[in-house]
Amino acid sequence: MDSQLAAKVLLVDDEEEFIELLSQRLETRGLKVETVSSGEEAVSAVTDHNFDVAVVDLAMPGIDGIETLKQIKAERPDIEVIMLTGRATVKSGIEAMKHGALDFLEKPVVINDLLEKIWKAKRERMRALEKKTEDELKNILKSKSW
C-alpha cells in the first residue's frame, strides 16, 4: 500500500495490552498507528499531529471517551472519531453520535469491522477536506479581478 494513502490512526484506550495488540494488527495491515492511554494524551496528540481517524475507548479514567470526543472535535473537527466500548448502551451510542462520532463499535472488536470503519472514516475526512479546499479556492477566485 502506498504510504501516502495509509490511514493515520490514533488509538486511545487505557488498557495497554489491548491497545498494543490492536496497534500491531492495524500496522500489519498497512495503517500508520499512534497510541495513547488517556483522553488528555489524545487531545494533546491531535493538537500536535495530523490523524485521519481516532479510535477512542468510551470508559477511561480522567476524561472519559465522550469528553475526549468533544475535545478532539473542538480542536480538530476534520478528524473522524470511532468510539469503542466494552459496555455499550443505546444511550452512550446516541450520545457519542450526537457529539460527532462517526461510528460506535463494541469490544472485543472484530478487526475487519474496525478496518471497514477506519477506511470509511478516511474517505469521509478526505471528502470534507476536498470540499473545504474547493470552497476556499472559489472564494479566492471570486476576490480576484482577473
Secondary structure, DSSP 8 states (H G I E B T S, - for coil): --TTTS-EEEEE-S-HHHHHHHHHHHHTTT-EEEEESSHHHHHHHHHHS--SEEEEES--SSS-HHHHHHHHHHH-TTSEEEEEESS--HHHHHHHHHTT-SEEEESS--HHHHHHHHHHHHHHHHHHHHHHHHHHHHHHHHH---
